[in-house]
């Protein structure tokens, strides 16, 4: 049985009349494609229809961002911030609502018992103010896309994109 091929318009149709979300998805899609990322639009059991972006010239299989629409009518972006130590100032200045979302994610067991976490785990260790975080890479930087959070989410994606481009050129 062949799998269905989805396009950006299929994903945008899910967002109905939410102009903010549509503009965000369209902007990220255009920017990442211009920078050589390949979008993969697919249906999964956990997130439904989703878009992920991967650099074809990179040796990593970890994409830069996963954008998905959850059943509660919320658009979310999960950013793989593997180079987060190079733009700690952006993370340190996240809006309070986004910090609250980081607070609610699971702590990474890699930092307490590396044998209990999967071999490729990168875990995220960082500070926001006086708070020290050791969070799971799976959902640490997973944010609801809202008008207030858009600039910070976009800054995180662009900062990670810049760091990955520098690694390829090095």
N, C-alpha and C positions, 0 to 999 in steps of 0.2 A: 504494500500500500504506500503510495507516494505521500510525502508530507506537503502540506500547503505552503506556498510561498507568500509571505506577507511583505507589504510595502509600508513606507512611512505613513502614507495616507490612511491605511488600515488602523494604525496606532492613533493617529490624530483624530480619527472618527470616534474613538472611545472617549475623547476629552470633551465631546459635545460642544458647548458654547463657551468653554473656559478659555478665553483669549490669552490670559497670563500663562497658563500651562502650555497652550499650543505654541505661543511665541518662544517660550523657554526651550521646548523640544526642538522646534525648527532651528533656533539659533545654535544650540549645542550640536545638532545634527550637521548643519552646514559647516560650522567651524571645525569639528573633528574630521569630517570628510576632507576638507581642504588641507588638513594636516596629515592626511594619509591613513586615517583610521577607517576600518571597514565595519559598517553596521551589520549586526545580525539581529533580525527581527523574528521572534519565535514565540510559541506558546509553551509554557511550562506549568507543571502542576502547582508549584509553590506561588508563582506570581501572576500567572495568566499570560497575556500578551506583553512582551517586554522587548526592549532594544538594548543591546550591549555593543560596545565599541572596542575594537582590538587593533593594535598596531601590527601590521603585517611584517615589518622589518625587525620587530622586537623578539628577543628570545623567550620572553615570558608569555604565558597563555592568559595571564590575568588582564582583563580588560580595564580600561580607565574608568568607565562609568556604566552603570546599569540603570535604566529608567523603566519604571513599571507602574501600572495603574492597579491599585488594590481595590478590593470589593467595596470598601467603605467610601468609594468615590474620591480617593485621594491619589494624587500623583506623587511618586517617591523617586528619589535618586540615591543610588548607593555608589559612592565614590571609592575607588581603590586608591588610597593615598599612600602608596608604598614609599614615596619620597617625602613623606610628611615632615621629616626633620629639616628639610631644606626650605620650608615655608612655614615654620612654627609661628611666625607673627600673624599669619592669616588665621590659623587655628586658634591662637590665643585671643583673637578679637571676634570670635563667632558671636552672633546675637544670643541673648539669654534663652530664647526658645530652642535654638539649636543645641546649646550646651545642655539643656534639660533632656533633649533627645539622646545626646551622648551619655549623660548620666544614667539613663534607663537601660542602656545596652549591657550585655554580659561582660564580665571581666574575663580576660584571656587566661586560661589555665597554664599556658606556656611559661608564664612568669613565676608560677608557684611550683609547677611540676612539668617540665618539658616533655616527659615521657607520656603524659596523658593527652597531649595535643597532637594533631596530625603533623607529619614530617615537614611539610612545606609551610607551616604556619609562620607568618611574619609578626603577628600581634602588633599592636600599636601602643607605644609608650610615649607620653607627652604630658605637658603641663598646661593648664589654663588657669592663670592667676596662681594661687597657692595650691590648687587642687592637682594632685598627681594621678594620672590615668594609666591603666594597663588594660586596654580593651581588646576584645575579639575583633579580628580583621573582617569577619563576615558582615557585621552590621554596625560597626562603630560609627562610620560616616554615612549612615543611611538617614536621609532627611525627607520630610514632607515638603514638597515644592509649594511654597506659598509666596505671596507677593513680598512679605517681609524678609524671607529667607533667600530669595532669588539672587541678590548680589553676592552673598557669602557662598552659596552653592556654586555659582558661576566662577567666582574667584578661586575656589578649591579646584574645580575642574581645570581651569586655565593654568593654575600653578603646577598641578601634576602634569599636565600636558607639556609645559615648558621644561620641566625636569626630565621627562621621558625623552623629549627631543634632544636635549643636551647629552643624555646617555648614548643615544644612537650616533650622534656626531662624534663622540669621544673615541 
